[in-house]
Amino acid sequence: MSTPTPAESVTALARRYRLDLDMGGGEDDTGDWSLVPGVTAFQPKVTPTQQDVTTYDAEGWSESAVTMLAWSVELTLAHRAHPVTGKFNAAQEALRRAAKMFAADSYVRVRYYDRNGADDAQEGRALVTWEPDGGGPDAVDTVKVTLTGSGPLVEIDNPVADVEGLALMAKGTTKTAAPAATGGK
């Protein structure tokens, strides 16, 4: 007798993530979201700070507690420019500029989410590190960007979730979820 294949037997792809930048400065809850194009690597992290809370009652066993969380996203971008004007992409340029600023101007509001509509979407405020990779005459212009969270990373509704399509997928029908229109994203 064969073992049934579980419904979750397909491996997710790393390229499922999208990153958006709030070009409006984060002054309202709706945001003026713009896709950050050219992502070639994406690594989100949440790192806990753990403190030893061992007491005599633990009978020699160590005990720990999480006392703080920090989040970050490390990504690599293919630096995008307009093919005619040579002007760099506005969202990428906003990240580059924020990396050279101080005080309130050094923060950006970002969100990242599963481009296929799965229930995996986060939003937060971050500082930016912009590090061009450089290279020889045959290299393409890539940049390592680090977003270091400042404050909470909040779970949000996925902006491309097709609720009806996802519900049908959960029921086992063949229709697939199509991302909602997102202003050219």
Phi, psi and chi 1 to 4 in degrees:
 res  aa     phi    psi   chi1   chi2   chi3   chi4
   1 MET       -  134.4  177.3  170.6 -127.3      -
   2 SER   -88.1  154.4   65.6      -      -      -
   3 THR   -83.6  130.6  -55.8      -      -      -
   4 PRO   -65.0  145.3   16.1  -22.4      -      -
   5 THR   -80.4  128.1  -56.3      -      -      -
   6 PRO   -69.2  154.5   22.4  -29.5      -      -
   7 ALA   -61.3  -29.1      -      -      -      -
   8 GLU   -94.9   48.6  -61.5   82.8   11.4      -
   9 SER   -98.6   -0.6   62.5      -      -      -
  10 VAL   -96.2  130.4  177.5      -      -      -
  11 THR   -78.1  130.5  -58.5      -      -      -
  12 ALA   -69.3  150.8      -      -      -      -
  13 LEU   -97.8  144.6  -57.9  176.7      -      -
  14 ALA   -61.3  -30.1      -      -      -      -
  15 ARG   -76.0   10.3   66.0  176.8 -177.1 -111.4
  16 ARG   -71.0  -17.2   69.0 -172.0  179.7   91.2
  17 TYR   -82.5  143.1  -76.0  111.2      -      -
  18 ARG  -122.3  148.7  -84.4 -152.1  167.9  140.1
  19 LEU  -122.5  129.3  176.5   69.9      -      -
  20 ASP  -117.8  148.3  -70.2  -13.5      -      -
  21 LEU  -117.7  135.1  176.4   67.6      -      -
  22 ASP   -79.3  105.6 -177.3   -3.2      -      -
  23 MET   -79.2   -8.5  -59.7  -65.5  -76.5      -
  24 GLY   -88.7    1.4      -      -      -      -
  25 GLY    86.6    3.0      -      -      -      -
  26 GLY    71.9   27.2      -      -      -      -
  27 GLU   -84.1  -14.6  -65.1  178.7   11.8      -
  28 ASP  -133.1  171.3   64.3   15.7      -      -
  29 ASP   -75.8  -22.2  -72.3  -21.5      -      -
  30 THR   -76.9  -41.4   59.4      -      -      -
  31 GLY    77.3  157.1      -      -      -      -
  32 ASP  -114.4   78.9  179.3   14.7      -      -
  33 TRP   -79.1  134.2  -63.5  105.6      -      -
  34 SER  -130.6  134.7 -176.8      -      -      -
  35 LEU   -63.3  135.5  173.0   70.1      -      -
  36 VAL   -92.2  107.6  177.1      -      -      -
  37 PRO   -85.2  168.4   33.4  -36.4      -      -
  38 GLY    81.1   18.7      -      -      -      -
  39 VAL   -69.9  124.4  174.8      -      -      -
  40 THR  -112.3  -14.2   61.5      -      -      -
  41 ALA  -152.5  142.6      -      -      -      -
  42 PHE  -147.0  122.2 -170.3   89.7      -      -
  43 GLN  -136.6   98.0 -176.2  177.9   10.9      -
  44 PRO   -82.0  145.2   28.7  -31.2      -      -
  45 LYS  -140.3  143.4  -65.4 -172.8 -135.7  178.1
  46 VAL  -124.5  120.2  174.9      -      -      -
  47 THR  -113.5  120.9  -53.2      -      -      -
  48 PRO   -84.3  146.0   29.4  -32.3      -      -
  49 THR   -95.6  122.6  -61.5      -      -      -
  50 GLN  -111.9  134.0  -62.1  178.9   -4.5      -
  51 GLN  -116.5  143.7  -60.2  -68.0  -24.2      -
  52 ASP   -72.1  126.0 -174.6  -19.9      -      -
  53 VAL  -124.4   29.2  -66.5      -      -      -
  54 THR   -66.6  134.7  -53.9      -      -      -
  55 THR  -122.1  171.7   65.5      -      -      -
  56 TYR   -60.4  -27.7  -72.9    1.8      -      -
  57 ASP   -65.2  -17.1  -60.2  -28.1      -      -
  58 ALA   -78.3   -4.0      -      -      -      -
  59 GLU    53.1   42.8  -62.5 -178.3   10.0      -
  60 GLY    92.2   -3.4      -      -      -      -
  61 TRP   -95.3  137.4  -69.7   96.5      -      -
  62 SER   -72.4  142.8  175.8      -      -      -
  63 GLU  -127.7  144.3  -66.8  179.0  -25.7      -
  64 SER  -135.1  158.8  -63.0      -      -      -
  65 ALA  -137.0  143.4      -      -      -      -
  66 VAL   -80.8  124.1  173.2      -      -      -
  67 THR  -113.1  -10.5   60.3      -      -      -
  68 MET  -163.2  152.5 -170.8  177.3  -60.0      -
  69 LEU  -123.8  142.0  -65.0  172.9      -      -
  70 ALA  -127.1  143.3      -      -      -      -
  71 TRP  -126.2  153.9   68.9  -88.4      -      -
  72 SER  -156.9  163.6   64.5      -      -      -
  73 VAL  -135.3  126.1  176.8      -      -      -
  74 GLU  -107.6  130.2  -66.8  178.4    4.3      -
  75 LEU  -143.8  158.7   60.0  141.0      -      -
  76 THR  -117.0  134.8  -57.5      -      -      -
  77 LEU  -115.6  139.5  -64.1  175.0      -      -
  78 ALA   -81.9  115.3      -      -      -      -
  79 HIS   -65.7  114.6 -157.2 -178.4      -      -
  80 ARG   -95.1  136.6  -63.5  -70.1 -162.3 -154.7
  81 ALA  -134.7  152.3      -      -      -      -
  82 HIS   -66.7  134.9 -170.4  -83.3      -      -
  83 PRO   -65.9  -22.7   20.9  -28.9      -      -
  84 VAL  -100.7  -51.2  176.0      -      -      -
  85 THR   -83.6  -22.4   66.2      -      -      -
  86 GLY    77.9    0.2      -      -      -      -
  87 LYS   -69.6  133.1 -174.8  175.9  177.8  179.4
  88 PHE   -70.9  154.7  -72.1  117.9      -      -
  89 ASN   -56.5  135.5  172.6  -91.5      -      -
  90 ALA   -62.9  -40.8      -      -      -      -
  91 ALA   -67.6  -42.8      -      -      -      -
  92 GLN   -63.9  -39.5  -71.2 -174.6   -6.9      -
  93 GLU   -66.1  -35.8  -81.7  -61.8  -77.1      -
  94 ALA   -64.2  -38.0      -      -      -      -
  95 LEU   -65.0  -45.6  -70.2  171.8      -      -
  96 ARG   -60.3  -44.2 -175.9 -172.4   63.6   78.6
  97 ARG   -65.0  -42.3  -76.8 -169.0  -52.9  -86.0
  98 ALA   -62.0  -31.1      -      -      -      -
  99 ALA   -66.0  -17.7      -      -      -      -
 100 LYS  -108.7   13.6  -61.2 -171.4  -60.1 -177.3
 101 MET  -106.4  173.6  -58.4  -56.9 -114.4      -
 102 PHE  -124.8  165.2  -63.9   97.4      -      -
 103 ALA    52.6 -138.3      -      -      -      -
 104 ALA   -61.2  -31.2      -      -      -      -
 105 ASP   -71.3  -11.4  -67.7  -24.5      -      -
 106 SER   -88.0   -5.0   64.5      -      -      -
 107 TYR   -99.7  146.1  -65.7   95.9      -      -
 108 VAL  -127.7  154.8  -65.0      -      -      -
 109 ARG  -106.8  125.1 -174.3  170.8  142.4 -160.3
 110 VAL  -128.8  160.0  -65.2      -      -      -
 111 ARG  -141.3  145.8   67.9 -177.9 -177.0 -171.0
 112 TYR  -134.3  150.6   62.4   89.0      -      -
 113 TYR  -159.8  164.8   50.4   92.2      -      -
 114 ASP   -75.0  119.5 -176.4  -69.2      -      -
 115 ARG   -65.9  -15.1   72.4  177.2   60.2 -130.2
 116 ASN   -91.8   -0.5  -59.4  -47.8      -      -
 117 GLY    95.0    2.5      -      -      -      -
 118 ALA   -63.7  162.0      -      -      -      -
 119 ASP   -77.6   69.7 -171.3   22.0      -      -
 120 ASP  -149.7   93.2 -177.3    3.3      -      -
 121 ALA  -148.5  134.2      -      -      -      -
 122 GLN  -134.1  157.4  -29.9  -67.2  -42.9      -
 123 GLU  -145.3  144.3  179.7 -179.3  -44.7      -
 124 GLY  -170.4  175.6      -      -      -      -
 125 ARG  -104.0  139.1 -171.1  175.1  118.9  161.2
 126 ALA  -146.6  158.6      -      -      -      -
 127 LEU   -92.9  154.7  -65.0  170.5      -      -
 128 VAL  -118.3  134.5 -178.6      -      -      -
 129 THR  -113.9  127.8  -57.3      -      -      -
 130 TRP  -120.1  112.9  178.1  -85.8      -      -
 131 GLU  -128.0  100.0  -58.0  173.0   79.6      -
 132 PRO   -60.5  139.5  -23.4   34.1      -      -
 133 ASP   -78.3  -22.6  -72.3  -28.0      -      -
 134 GLY    68.7 -158.3      -      -      -      -
 135 GLY   136.7  178.4      -      -      -      -
 136 GLY   -81.1 -175.4      -      -      -      -
 137 PRO   -65.5  -17.9   17.6  -24.6      -      -
 138 ASP   -98.0    4.2   61.7  -19.7      -      -
 139 ALA   -86.4  153.2      -      -      -      -
 140 VAL   -92.0  158.7  -65.2      -      -      -
 141 ASP   -81.9  104.2 -172.3    7.8      -      -
 142 THR  -118.5  155.4   58.7      -      -      -
 143 VAL  -134.8  134.5 -179.4      -      -      -
 144 LYS   -90.6  125.2  179.0 -177.4  175.4 -169.5
 145 VAL  -119.5  132.3  175.7      -      -      -
 146 THR  -118.4  126.1  -56.2      -      -      -
 147 LEU  -103.8  115.0  -58.0  170.1      -      -
 148 THR  -103.7  114.9  -56.3      -      -      -
 149 GLY   -60.5  142.4      -      -      -      -
 150 SER  -127.4   99.1 -179.7      -      -      -
 151 GLY    99.2 -168.5      -      -      -      -
 152 PRO   -73.1  150.7   24.7  -32.2      -      -
 153 LEU   -99.8  112.5 -178.4   64.9      -      -
 154 VAL  -101.6  133.5  178.9      -      -      -
 155 GLU   -72.7  134.0  -71.2 -168.6   21.4      -
 156 ILE  -126.9  168.3   59.0  170.5      -      -
 157 ASP   -69.1  137.8  -69.0  -26.9      -      -
 158 ASN   -65.0  122.5 -171.0  -35.2      -      -
 159 PRO   -67.6  -14.3   19.9  -28.2      -      -
 160 VAL  -110.0   10.5  -62.3      -      -      -
 161 ALA   -67.3  132.4      -      -      -      -
 162 ASP  -104.1   94.8  175.2   -5.1      -      -
 163 VAL   -56.5  -44.2  176.9      -      -      -
 164 GLU   -64.3  -45.4  177.5 -173.4  -18.5      -
 165 GLY   -63.9  -41.0      -      -      -      -
 166 LEU   -66.4  -36.5  -70.2  173.6      -      -
 167 ALA   -65.1  -40.2      -      -      -      -
 168 LEU   -66.3  -39.1  -70.1  171.5      -      -
 169 MET   -62.4  -40.0  -74.7  174.5   51.2      -
 170 ALA   -64.3  -30.3      -      -      -      -
 171 LYS   -80.8   -7.7  -69.3 -179.8 -179.0  177.5
 172 GLY    91.7   14.1      -      -      -      -
 173 THR   -78.4  171.8   61.3      -      -      -
 174 THR   -89.2  -10.8   57.1      -      -      -
 175 LYS   -65.6  138.0  178.9 -178.1  175.4 -172.9
 176 THR  -105.2  153.7   58.0      -      -      -
 177 ALA   -73.8  127.8      -      -      -      -
 178 ALA  -102.4  131.6      -      -      -      -
 179 PRO   -58.9  142.7  -21.7   30.6      -      -
 180 ALA   -70.1  159.6      -      -      -      -
 181 ALA   -63.2  133.8      -      -      -      -
 182 THR  -133.0   38.4   57.8      -      -      -
 183 GLY    65.7   41.7      -      -      -      -
 184 GLY    85.1   16.7      -      -      -      -
 185 LYS   -85.8      -  -67.3 -179.1  174.8  103.6
